[in-house]
Amino acid sequence: MNAIAQDPPVVEPLGALPWARTPQLALREFAADDRDDVVAMHGDPRLRAHLIDDHPLHDGAVAALLLQRLAAFYRGREGLGIWHATALQPQPQFAGWFSLMPLASQPGELEMGSRLLPAMWGRGIVFEGCKLLLDHAFDDLCVLQVWSVCHPDNRSALAVLGALGFEPVGVMPYDGVPACHLRVGLNAWRAVRNTPRGTRLRQVLRPNASGRARPATVSEGVCP
């Protein structure tokens, strides 16, 4: 009897996250052999210009230490972390990282962040990844609000965060430097989560009553 031909089973990469995959993007845990990607990403001055906590991750030893600490963090704080992002189209390639971590200045609160290679800017990847993180935070972790922090001059990041429902709280110290703090609550996220990305951005950037565009609260770039 002839065996029935079947497609080979899909083998998920080590550290894959079942909640963190779309047709365009996949997140997974970082591994030790991702060091070179982390080093190369942080060696780009365009990315580092947007960072607040500019730790020397372009140094291989520092990057290796981060990945070592993340390996322990994943097991100690299930559901939280800094995750390797792979852009799946047109072919799989390293895109940067997304993070959902405790916010040091606000005990018990979570901070969402992202860092993308400049080659990935403007492709909608930051929206895709942030939507995964917010769905995970509100649906799986059952938090009531999520924070994000970015450089005051990163107007791109501010526009993106505004389109995701974040509201500015103010400029406060972050790692000893001034940074914009924003937060989004569960109800605010539910109100925008199914709205198309372009519609959200137009709402954030549309002119106000004076005829001037509202200031961006984030652009498609990098949030620490």
Beta strands, then each sheet from edge to edge (+ up, - down):
strand 1: 16-21
strand 2: 25-29
strand 3: 81-87
strand 4: 93-102
strand 5: 110-116
strand 6: 145-150
strand 7: 167-174
strand 8: 177-185
sheet 1: 1+ 2- 3+ 4- 5+ 6+ 8- 7+
end
